Amino acid sequence: MSEFDELVEKYDYQTKLDIAAWVISKIDEHGQDPGSFRGLIYGLLGFGPDAYVPLYHAGGMNITNELDYEAIENIRKVIEEEKIDNHKLKRAVRACDEPGCYAPASCGWPSESEYRTTCYEHSKFGKHEE
């Protein structure tokens, strides 16, 4: 049991659920408009400077350093602009794996050769079947 588990074991299920939902909603709000760790804990969570160290040790800085909802889309756009048609890279940024297509992948489906992740147009459901 971690020190964080011990902190909340005294609370009933509903209280833990309510607090978790509130924290997750604030983290999600932060992801919509990413900023600093201080912005999250002081602005969105409403804590004072005394909260910096315990929330840092709980992993808060990791969240703010990694949480950017637009990062993958921005990388996908650069791959498209530069016409980088690398299958593994396109899959990592959730782009259509069809050569020459960079649209966001919205369909996953098994083909004869491999599992495909494509845009609808290049899926087995779209107008271009394999």
C-alpha positions in Angstrom: 0.0 0.0 0.0 1.4 3.4 -1.0 1.4 6.5 1.2 -1.3 7.9 -1.1 -3.5 4.8 -0.6 -3.2 5.3 3.1 -4.3 8.9 2.8 -7.7 8.0 1.5 -8.5 4.7 3.1 -10.3 6.5 5.9 -12.9 7.9 3.4 -16.0 6.1 2.2 -16.3 5.0 -1.4 -18.7 7.8 -2.4 -16.4 10.5 -1.0 -13.4 9.0 -2.8 -15.4 8.8 -6.0 -16.5 12.5 -5.7 -13.0 13.7 -5.0 -11.5 11.6 -7.9 -14.2 12.9 -10.3 -13.4 16.5 -9.3 -9.6 16.1 -9.6 -10.0 14.3 -13.0 -12.3 17.1 -14.2 -9.6 19.7 -13.3 -6.9 17.7 -15.0 -9.1 17.4 -18.1 -9.7 21.2 -18.0 -5.9 21.7 -17.7 -5.5 19.5 -20.8 -7.9 21.6 -22.8 -5.7 24.7 -22.2 -2.3 23.3 -21.0 -0.2 25.4 -18.7 2.2 25.1 -15.9 2.2 22.8 -12.9 1.6 25.9 -10.7 -1.3 26.9 -12.9 -2.9 23.5 -12.3 -2.4 23.3 -8.6 -3.0 26.9 -7.7 -5.4 28.1 -10.3 -7.5 25.0 -11.1 -7.2 23.0 -7.9 -7.2 26.1 -5.7 -4.3 25.1 -3.4 -1.6 27.4 -2.0 2.2 27.2 -2.2 2.2 24.6 0.6 0.7 22.1 -1.9 3.6 22.3 -4.4 5.9 19.7 -2.8 3.3 17.0 -1.9 1.6 17.3 -5.3 4.9 17.3 -7.1 5.8 14.1 -5.3 2.4 12.6 -6.1 3.3 13.0 -9.9 1.6 16.3 -10.7 4.5 17.7 -12.6 4.5 14.6 -14.8 0.9 15.3 -15.7 1.5 18.9 -16.7 4.7 18.1 -18.6 2.9 15.4 -20.7 -0.7 16.6 -21.0 -1.3 18.4 -24.3 -4.3 17.3 -26.2 -3.1 18.9 -29.4 0.5 17.4 -29.4 -0.3 14.3 -31.4 -2.4 16.3 -33.9 0.4 18.9 -34.3 2.9 16.1 -35.0 0.5 14.5 -37.5 0.2 17.8 -39.3 4.0 18.1 -39.6 4.3 14.6 -40.9 1.6 15.5 -43.5 3.3 18.8 -44.5 6.7 17.1 -44.9 5.1 14.1 -46.6 6.8 11.6 -44.2 5.2 8.4 -45.2 6.6 6.1 -42.5 4.2 3.4 -41.5 5.4 3.1 -37.9 5.5 6.9 -37.4 2.0 7.3 -38.9 0.6 4.6 -36.6 2.2 6.3 -33.6 0.4 9.6 -34.3 -2.8 7.8 -35.3 -2.7 8.8 -39.0 -4.2 6.6 -41.8 -1.7 3.9 -42.7 -2.6 4.1 -46.4 0.5 5.3 -48.3 0.0 9.0 -49.2 -2.9 9.6 -46.8 -2.3 11.5 -43.6 -5.9 11.9 -42.4 -6.6 10.9 -38.8 -7.2 7.2 -38.5 -10.8 6.5 -37.4 -11.1 2.8 -38.3 -9.2 -0.2 -37.2 -9.8 -3.4 -39.1 -8.1 -6.7 -39.9 -6.8 -7.1 -43.4 -5.3 -10.2 -45.0 -1.8 -9.0 -44.3 -2.1 -7.0 -41.0 -4.3 -5.1 -38.7 -5.0 -1.7 -40.4 -5.7 1.7 -38.9 -7.1 3.9 -41.6 -9.3 6.9 -42.2 -12.9 5.9 -43.2 -12.2 6.3 -46.9 -9.4 3.8 -46.9 -11.1 1.3 -44.5 -12.9 -1.8 -45.7 -16.1 0.1 -45.1 -15.2 3.1 -47.2 -15.1 3.3 -51.0 -11.6 1.9 -51.4 -11.6 -1.7 -50.2 -8.3 -3.7 -49.9 
